[in-house]
């Protein structure tokens, strides 16, 4: 476990304290969770960009050709 000294505006600290208390967790847990969520989002973008580079229109059309051409269920229509 590492220690990080962080300077943030008082207003942000107050809001984090309030939200952490509402959630029943510590400020440390709140900030750790927020950092993990941000990291996950950024890593997901990188993953999707990498996967997109491996794609092709031919593979996409081949996958689409396997889908039956039927009317959607009533609840699934636009």
C-alpha positions as CSV (number, residue, x, y, z in Angstrom):
1,X,0.0,0.0,0.0
2,X,1.3,3.4,-0.9
3,X,0.7,6.8,0.7
4,X,-0.1,9.8,-1.5
5,X,-0.3,13.4,-0.4
6,X,-2.9,15.2,-2.4
7,X,-3.8,18.9,-2.5
8,X,-7.4,19.6,-3.5
9,X,-9.6,22.6,-3.0
10,X,-11.5,22.8,0.2
11,X,-14.9,22.7,-1.6
12,X,-13.9,19.4,-3.3
13,X,-12.7,17.9,-0.1
14,X,-16.0,18.9,1.6
15,X,-18.0,17.3,-1.1
16,X,-15.9,14.1,-1.1
17,X,-16.3,13.9,2.7
18,X,-20.1,14.3,2.4
19,X,-20.4,11.7,-0.4
20,X,-18.1,9.2,1.3
21,X,-20.2,9.5,4.5
22,X,-23.4,9.0,2.6
23,X,-21.9,5.9,1.1
24,X,-20.6,4.6,4.4
25,X,-17.0,4.5,3.3
26,X,-13.8,6.4,4.2
27,X,-12.5,9.3,2.1
28,X,-9.5,7.0,1.2
29,X,-11.9,4.3,-0.1
30,X,-13.9,7.0,-2.0
31,X,-10.8,8.4,-3.7
32,X,-9.4,5.0,-4.4
33,X,-12.6,3.9,-6.0
34,X,-12.8,7.1,-8.1
35,X,-9.3,6.6,-9.3
36,X,-10.0,3.0,-10.2
37,X,-13.1,4.0,-12.1
38,X,-11.2,6.6,-14.1
39,X,-8.4,4.2,-14.8
40,X,-10.9,1.5,-16.0
41,X,-12.5,4.0,-18.3
42,X,-9.2,5.0,-19.9
43,X,-8.0,1.4,-20.2
44,X,-11.3,0.4,-21.8
45,X,-10.8,3.1,-24.5
46,X,-7.3,1.8,-25.2
47,X,-8.6,-1.8,-25.4
48,X,-11.4,-0.8,-27.8
49,X,-9.0,1.2,-30.0
50,X,-6.7,-1.8,-30.1
51,X,-9.5,-4.2,-31.0
52,X,-10.8,-1.7,-33.7
53,X,-7.4,-1.8,-35.5
54,X,-7.8,-5.6,-35.8
55,X,-11.2,-5.3,-37.5
56,X,-12.2,-5.2,-41.1
57,X,-15.4,-4.5,-43.1
58,X,-15.2,-8.0,-44.5
59,X,-15.2,-9.6,-41.1
60,X,-18.1,-7.3,-40.0
61,X,-20.2,-8.2,-43.1
62,X,-19.5,-11.9,-42.5
63,X,-20.7,-11.7,-38.9
64,X,-23.8,-9.7,-40.0
65,X,-24.6,-12.3,-42.7
66,X,-25.2,-14.9,-39.9
67,X,-28.0,-12.9,-38.4
68,X,-31.5,-13.9,-39.5
69,X,-33.5,-11.2,-41.3
70,X,-36.6,-11.3,-39.2
71,X,-38.9,-8.6,-37.7
72,X,-38.0,-7.6,-34.1
73,X,-40.3,-8.4,-31.2
74,X,-42.9,-5.7,-30.5
75,X,-41.0,-4.5,-27.4
76,X,-37.8,-4.1,-29.3
77,X,-39.0,-2.0,-32.2
78,X,-38.1,1.7,-32.7
